[in-house]
Amino acid sequence: MKFRAYRIHRLDTKQIVARFDEVGLDDLTPGNVVVRVTYSDINYKDALAATGTSPILRKYPLAGGIDLAGEVMTSADPRYTPGQRVLVTGCGLSETQDGGYAEYARLQGDWVIPLPPGITDVDAMKLGTAGFTAALGIHRMEQNGQTPSQGPVIVTGATGGVGSLAINMLAGRGYDVVAVSGKPDADDYLREIGAAKILRRQDINFGAKPLEAVQWAGAVDNVGGEMLTWLTRTVDFWGNIASIGLAGSHELHTTVMPFILRGVNLLGINSSATPRQVRLDVWQRIATDLRPRQLDRIAHRQVDFDDLPAQFDDYIQGHITGRTVVRIEKS
């Protein structure tokens, strides 16, 4: 059986080239569960990999796409049966393993998550790694004692996939959400998905003291750098900061004072290497109390597999708001 995969190659010149290839199952990285892929999605990381902007892949060639949803075709793992609807996010897809930009995927059983009740294939990819990561951040904050009654939670990188879904999930849980955005034309969108207040990034006075005046009960940060440094200085006693991204910078220049004088908790959120039981628990919450209420507004773009290559540049240029779903199966 031959099928299409959008694979990323590294040429002898070290140039990265992504293209559609005809492949067979034996061309894919090993796995004991074969899934017919119906939907995938586009994350910033996918755009970096496909364009060669950043060296995401650790081996070549690989099918791109860090997320997929679809139907189990065959399984040597007794936990799965043909016809079952499943999803996979992260787990090394499009890094060391063939990913979701293919009509079929061969996967290890431990990566596979049965779709929770009420979540369809397309819903799963409207959420994808972005939704899972946002939910994981909130899950860990609440495990650490975060509650809506403590006060406002600020979300940086608000118009991106993780930021948008974090805002919507937090608002659904009853939090007063403040969105940080440098895009004035996105204000209506941010209010629609749950932001009670919008803070303009360029208007922030980051200060220089080890501790600044308290402003937030907690934070979900997708930016890093100076923004995350400022959050450590301004989050209240016993507040939690979920550190998820580095869109601004990978550096962090702060002191221990927020942690030892205010008891602030800096939580690192790694969505790729999440233990399986935690992954199952978080997806169950995504299907219930963390289910986004405006998912269709956040993931309002759907493209066909054929149109995938034309989408990545807008991600690299920072022109995208919300989420994009990729329909792999033919209509």
N, C-alpha and C positions, 0 to 999 in steps of 0.2 A: 504493500500500500504506500503510495506516494501522496504527500500533502504539502501545503505551503507553510513556510516559516520565515519570519523577518529576522534574519540573522546578522550579527555584527562580526565583522572580520577585521583582522589586523594584517595589513600587507607587509611585504618584505621591507618596504620603505618606512614602516611603523605607522603608516597612514591608516586611520580607522574608516572603514566603509561598511555601511549597512544596506542590505538589499533583500529582496524576496528570493528564496531558494526553494527548489523542490527537494524534499528530504523524505526519509523513511524513519520508522521508529528506531531502527538500529543506529541511525545517525544521531539520536538524542542521548543525552547523559543518562546513566543507569537509573532505574527505578522499578518498583514492584506494583505500581498502580498506574494504569493508562487512562487518561481523561480526554474526552472530546471537548475541546475548549469552545465555549460559546461567547464569552465576553472577557475582555481585559480592560485596562485603563491606562492613563498616562500620568506618571508622576515626574517631578522635576528630575529625579534620579534617572528615569528612563530617557529623558531628553539628553542629559549629560552623556549617558552611555552611547546612545545611537548617533550622536553628532561627534563623539570623540572629544568633547569639551573637557571631560574629566575622566581619568582612567578607572572606571567603575569595574569593568570585567577583569577577572584574574586569570582567565583562559579564553582562548578563541578557537574557532568561532562558537558563538552561542546565540540562541534565539533570545531576543530582548524581552522586556516585560516582566516586572517584579511581582505582578499579580495575575491571577486567573480564576475563572469560575467555569463550571461545566458539569458534564455527566461522566460518571465512571463507566468505562467500557470493559476493562478486565482488571482483576485484582488478585495478586497472590497474597495479599494481606487480608485476613478474615474479617477485619473491621469494616470492610467496604464491599458492596455488592454492585453488579452491573445495573445501570439505571439510576443509581444514587446521585443526588446533586451535591456538589462539593465546591470548596474554594481553597485557594492557597495564596497567602501573602508573604512576601519576604522569603525566609528560609534559604537564602542563597540563590534564588532565581535571578537570572541575568547577571550573576556575579561569578559563580562557579558551576551553576546548573542552567540548562535550557529553561527559558521562561515562557510567559504566557502569550507572546506574539507568534503563535503557531496554532494550526488547526487541531493538533494533538499534543499532549504533554505526557512525559513519563516521569513519575514522581515517587519519592519515598513516602511510605504510609504515614510516618510520624509528622510529615508536613501538612497532611490533608485534613481539612476541617469540614465535617458535614454541615451543610447549610442549616442554620437555626430555623425553627418554625417561623413562617411569615417573612422570611428573607428569600427573594428570588435571585437567580443568577445575575441579572442586571443590577438589582439592589446591591448585591455584594460588591460589584465593581464600581458602583457609584460611591461606595465607601472605600473599598480597597485598603491599601497600606495607610493612606491618609486617615481614613476613619478609624482603623484599628489603632493607629498611633495616638490619635486624639483621645480615644476611649481609654487606652492604656495609661496615658498621662493622668486623666481624671481619676481613673480607678486607683492608681497608686497614691494620688493626692488624698483621696477619701480614705484609703486604708491608713493613711498617716494622720487622719483626724480632720481633714478639710470639710467644712459645712457651709451652706449658704448664709447662715446666721452670723458668720464671722465678718462678713463684709464683701466688698467688690473683688472680683477676680479679673485680672488684666490679661489679654491675649495679644501677643505681638505677631507680626506677619499675618494679619487678620484676613486678608483676601485670598491667601493660598488655600490649598486643599485642607491641610491639617488645621490651620487657623480657623477657616470657615466652619468646619465640622466641630471643632472644639467650642466655638461660640454657641452653635446651635445646641450641642449636647449640654453644655453648662446652663444655658438659659432654660432648657427643658427640665433640668434638675432644680431650678429655682434660684440660681445664682444671678447676682447683679453683675453683668459682664461689660467690661470696658475694652473696646477694640482699638489697637494702635494701627494706623494706616497712613501711608503717604499718598494715597490716591483719593482726592476729593470726589471724583466721579463714581466712587464705590460706596459713598455714604448711604444711599438709599438701600443698596444691597445689604450692607452690614446691619442696618436697622431691621430689615425684613427677616434676617436669619437670627436675630436675637440680641444684638448689641444695644445696651441701654445708653451708652455714651461712646463717642468716638474721639480719640485723642490723636491729634496730628503729629506724626513722627518728628517733623521739623520744628515743632513748637516745644519739644521736651527740653527742659533744663536738666542735664544729667548730673550737675553738681560735681563735687570733688571730695566730700567728706566720707570717711569710712561708713558713717551712718547718716542718712538724710531723714527728713520728716516722713513718718509712716503714711503711705497712701493706699496700699493694697493688702487684702487678706491672703492673696495667693496669685500665682501667675502661671500661664502657659507660654513658654518662650520658643519661638521658631527662628530667632535672629542671632543670638549669641553676642559676643563682642561687647561693645559699650552698652548696648541695650540690656544685656543680661547682668552686667556689672551694676547698672543703675537699679535693676530689679532687686538684687541682693541688698542694696542700701535702703530700699523703700518698702519692702514687704514687712508686714506687722509681725508681732510676736507669734511664734509657733506656726507661721504661715508656710506654705509649700510652693516651691517653684519647680515645675516640670520642664526640664531642659530637653528640647526635642530637635532643634535645628540650628544651622549656622549660616543662614542666608546673609548675615552681615559680616561675621568673622568667627573663626574658630578660637580666637583668643579670649581669655577672661582675666581681667586685672581687678582683683578685689582683695579684701582682707578677711581674717577669720572673725572679725567683730560681729557681723550679722548673725553668724552661726552660734557664737558663744554668749553674746549679750542679748540677742532676741530669739534665739532658738530656731532661726529660719532653716528650713530643710531644702536642700538642692537635690532634686531627684533626677538622675539620668535615665532617659527613656530610650531603650533600644528595642525596636519593634521586630527586628530580623531574627534575633537569637532568643526570643521569648520562650520560656519553658512551655511545653505543650499544655499542661493543665491551666496555666495562667491564660494562654491563648484561648482555650475553650471557655474559660470563665468570662473573659472580656467579650468574646463574640456573643455569649449568652446575654450579657448586659446590653450590647449593641442592639440586640433584637427586642429588648424590654425597656428598662428604665433609662438607658442612654441612647435609645433610638432617635435619630435626628427627625425633627418635625417638618423641616423644610428641605428634605433631601433632594427633591426634584428641582428646587431653586438653586441649590448649591452645585449639583451635577446636571447642568442644563444642556450640556453638549454631548452629542453622540456622533461618532464617525465610523465609517465602514473600514474594514481591514485595509482595503485598497488605498484609502486616503491617509493612512497612518503616517507615512514619511513626511508629509507636508505640515504636520502639526508641531514638530519639535522646536522649530526656531522661535515660535512665539513664547514657548516656555523659557528658553534661554534668554530671550529679551525681556522677560518679566511682564508680558502683556496679558497673561491669563489670570482670570478670577474664577475661583471654584474648581470644579472637577470635570474631566472628560472621560467618557466611556468609549471603549473600542469594541464594536461588534465584530467578532471573529467569524462566527458562523454566517453562511450566506442566507439572505432572506428568501 
